[in-house]
């Protein structure tokens, strides 16, 4: 029984880590990072490391994603009417010169 729970926790961590890498939007990355922190806390609990699990829960699931979300919010500026979504990109692709 214990081995099955460990394998399930490891698979959950692998799926969450893969999702964190594949997500492109920084705000969504922070949310997926929070899910990854929660999955790691579950894994540490299954591996009988409750002190590490509590630290991971506090820092990896709450504090780090919160700081990332606040940083993303602070660095994004409000768009003006007529301004492109991503400054610096003209929307033209494949043209040389």
TORMI-201389 format. One record per residue: residue number from 1; residue in one letter; x, y, z of N, C-alpha, C in turn. Coordinates in steps of 0.2 Angstrom, whole numbers, plus 5000, padded with zeros to 4 digits. Atoms other than C-alpha are relative to their C-alpha. Layout:
<recs>
<NUM,"a",<X,Y,Z>,<X,Y,Z>,<X,Y,Z>>
...
</recs>
This chain:
<recs>
<1,"x",<5004,4994,5000>,<5000,5000,5000>,<5004,5006,5000>>
<2,"x",<4996,4994,4999>,<5014,5012,5005>,<5003,5002,4993>>
<3,"x",<4997,4999,5007>,<5023,5009,4988>,<4995,5003,4995>>
<4,"x",<5005,4997,5005>,<5007,5013,4978>,<4999,5007,5001>>
<5,"x",<5001,4993,4999>,<5005,5029,4987>,<5006,5004,4998>>
<6,"x",<4994,4997,5002>,<5023,5034,4984>,<5000,5001,4993>>
<7,"x",<4999,5000,5007>,<5022,5030,4966>,<4994,5006,4997>>
<8,"x",<5005,4995,5002>,<5006,5041,4964>,<5002,5007,5002>>
<9,"x",<4997,4994,4999>,<5014,5055,4973>,<5005,5002,4996>>
<10,"x",<4995,4999,5005>,<5029,5054,4962>,<4997,5002,4993>>
<11,"x",<5003,4998,5006>,<5018,5054,4947>,<4996,5007,5000>>
<12,"x",<5003,4993,4999>,<5008,5069,4953>,<5006,5006,5000>>
<13,"x",<4994,4996,5000>,<5025,5078,4956>,<5002,5001,4992>>
<14,"x",<4997,4999,5007>,<5031,5074,4938>,<4995,5003,4995>>
<15,"x",<5005,4997,5004>,<5014,5079,4930>,<5000,5008,5001>>
<16,"x",<5001,4993,4998>,<5014,5096,4940>,<5007,5003,4997>>
<17,"x",<4994,4997,5003>,<5033,5099,4935>,<5000,5001,4993>>
<18,"x",<5000,4999,5007>,<5030,5096,4917>,<4995,5005,4998>>
<19,"x",<5005,4995,5002>,<5015,5107,4917>,<5003,5007,5001>>
<20,"x",<4997,4994,4999>,<5025,5121,4925>,<5005,5002,4995>>
<21,"x",<4995,4998,5006>,<5038,5120,4911>,<4996,5002,4994>>
<22,"x",<5004,4999,5007>,<5025,5120,4897>,<4996,5006,5000>>
<23,"x",<5004,4994,5000>,<5015,5134,4903>,<5004,5006,4998>>
<24,"x",<4996,4995,5003>,<5020,5150,4894>,<4998,5007,5004>>
<25,"x",<5002,4994,4997>,<5010,5164,4903>,<5003,5000,5008>>
<26,"x",<4997,5000,4993>,<5020,5170,4919>,<4995,4999,5006>>
<27,"x",<5005,5000,4994>,<5004,5172,4930>,<4998,4993,5000>>
<28,"x",<5002,5007,5000>,<4999,5154,4925>,<5005,4996,5003>>
<29,"x",<4994,5004,4997>,<5016,5148,4929>,<5001,5000,5007>>
<30,"x",<5000,4999,4993>,<5015,5155,4946>,<4995,4995,5003>>
<31,"x",<5005,5004,4997>,<4999,5146,4949>,<5002,4992,5000>>
<32,"x",<4997,5007,5001>,<5006,5129,4942>,<5005,4999,5005>>
<33,"x",<4995,5001,4995>,<5021,5132,4953>,<4997,4999,5007>>
<34,"x",<5004,5001,4994>,<5009,5133,4968>,<4998,4992,5000>>
<35,"x",<5003,5007,5000>,<5001,5116,4963>,<5006,4995,5001>>
<36,"x",<4994,5004,4999>,<5019,5109,4961>,<5002,5000,5007>>
<37,"x",<4998,4999,4993>,<5023,5115,4979>,<4996,4995,5004>>
<38,"x",<5004,5004,4996>,<5008,5106,4985>,<5001,4993,4999>>
<39,"x",<4998,5007,5002>,<5012,5090,4976>,<5006,4998,5004>>
<40,"x",<4994,5002,4997>,<5029,5090,4983>,<4999,5000,5008>>
<41,"x",<5002,5001,4993>,<5022,5093,5001>,<4997,4994,5001>>
<42,"x",<5004,5006,5000>,<5011,5078,4998>,<5006,4994,5000>>
<43,"x",<4994,5005,5000>,<5027,5068,4993>,<5004,5000,5006>>
<44,"x",<4996,5000,4994>,<5037,5073,5008>,<4996,4997,5005>>
<45,"x",<5004,5003,4995>,<5022,5068,5019>,<5000,4993,4999>>
<46,"x",<5000,5007,5001>,<5021,5051,5011>,<5007,4997,5002>>
<47,"x",<4994,5003,4998>,<5040,5049,5013>,<5002,5001,5007>>
<48,"x",<4999,4999,4992>,<5038,5053,5032>,<5005,5005,5001>>
<49,"x",<4996,4994,4998>,<5046,5070,5032>,<4996,5006,5001>>
<50,"x",<5005,4995,4999>,<5033,5081,5039>,<5003,5007,5001>>
<51,"x",<4997,4993,4999>,<5044,5095,5044>,<5002,5003,4993>>
<52,"x",<4999,4997,5007>,<5050,5097,5026>,<4994,5001,4996>>
<53,"x",<5007,4999,5003>,<5032,5095,5020>,<4997,5007,5002>>
<54,"x",<5003,4993,4998>,<5027,5110,5031>,<5004,5006,4997>>
<55,"x",<4996,4995,5003>,<5041,5120,5025>,<4999,5001,4993>>
<56,"x",<5002,5000,5007>,<5037,5116,5007>,<4993,5003,4999>>
<57,"x",<5007,4997,5000>,<5019,5120,5010>,<5000,5007,5001>>
<58,"x",<5000,4993,4999>,<5023,5137,5017>,<5003,5004,4995>>
<59,"x",<4995,4997,5005>,<5037,5142,5005>,<4998,4999,4993>>
<60,"x",<5001,5002,5007>,<5034,5132,4989>,<4993,5001,4998>>
<61,"x",<5007,4999,5002>,<5015,5133,4989>,<4997,5006,5001>>
<62,"x",<5003,4993,4998>,<5011,5150,4996>,<5004,5006,4998>>
<63,"x",<4996,4994,5001>,<5025,5162,4997>,<5003,5002,4994>>
<64,"x",<4997,4999,5007>,<5035,5160,4981>,<4995,5001,4995>>
<65,"x",<5005,4998,5005>,<5020,5159,4970>,<4997,5007,5001>>
<66,"x",<5003,4993,4998>,<5013,5175,4979>,<5005,5005,4997>>
<67,"x",<4995,4995,5002>,<5029,5184,4976>,<5001,5001,4992>>
<68,"x",<4999,5000,5007>,<5030,5179,4958>,<4994,5004,4997>>
<69,"x",<5006,4996,5002>,<5012,5185,4955>,<5000,5007,5001>>
<70,"x",<5000,4993,4999>,<5015,5201,4963>,<5006,5004,4996>>
<71,"x",<4995,4997,5004>,<5031,5204,4953>,<4997,5000,4992>>
<72,"x",<5003,4999,5006>,<5022,5200,4937>,<4995,5005,4999>>
<73,"x",<5005,4994,5000>,<5008,5212,4941>,<5004,5006,5000>>
<74,"x",<4996,4994,5000>,<5021,5225,4945>,<5003,5002,4994>>
<75,"x",<4997,4999,5006>,<5030,5223,4929>,<4996,5001,4994>>
<76,"x",<5004,4998,5006>,<5016,5223,4917>,<4997,5007,5001>>
<77,"x",<5003,4993,5000>,<5010,5240,4912>,<4993,5000,4997>>
<78,"x",<5006,4999,5003>,<4993,5245,4907>,<5001,5002,4992>>
<79,"x",<5000,4998,5007>,<4990,5245,4888>,<4996,5006,4999>>
<80,"x",<5004,4994,5003>,<4985,5261,4879>,<4996,4998,4994>>
<81,"x",<5004,5002,5007>,<4972,5260,4865>,<5005,5001,4994>>
<82,"x",<4996,5000,5006>,<4981,5256,4849>,<5007,4997,5001>>
<83,"x",<4994,5002,4999>,<4996,5249,4857>,<5000,4992,5000>>
<84,"x",<5000,5007,5001>,<5001,5231,4853>,<5001,4996,5007>>
<85,"x",<5000,5004,4994>,<5000,5217,4866>,<5007,4999,5003>>
<86,"x",<4994,5001,4998>,<5018,5214,4867>,<5005,5005,4997>>
<87,"x",<4996,4995,5002>,<5029,5229,4866>,<5007,4998,4997>>
<88,"x",<4994,5003,5003>,<5044,5227,4854>,<4999,4996,4995>>
<89,"x",<5001,5005,5006>,<5036,5215,4842>,<4995,5004,4996>>
<90,"x",<5004,4996,5005>,<5029,5223,4826>,<4994,4995,4997>>
<91,"x",<5006,5004,5002>,<5018,5208,4822>,<5002,4997,4993>>
<92,"x",<4997,5003,5007>,<5028,5205,4805>,<5005,4995,5001>>
<93,"x",<4996,5006,4999>,<5036,5188,4804>,<5003,4998,4993>>
<94,"x",<4998,5003,5006>,<5047,5181,4791>,<5003,5005,4995>>
<95,"x",<4997,4995,5005>,<5053,5197,4783>,<5007,5002,5002>>
<96,"x",<4993,4998,4999>,<5071,5201,4781>,<5001,5007,4997>>
<97,"x",<4999,4993,5002>,<5077,5219,4780>,<4995,5004,5001>>
</recs>
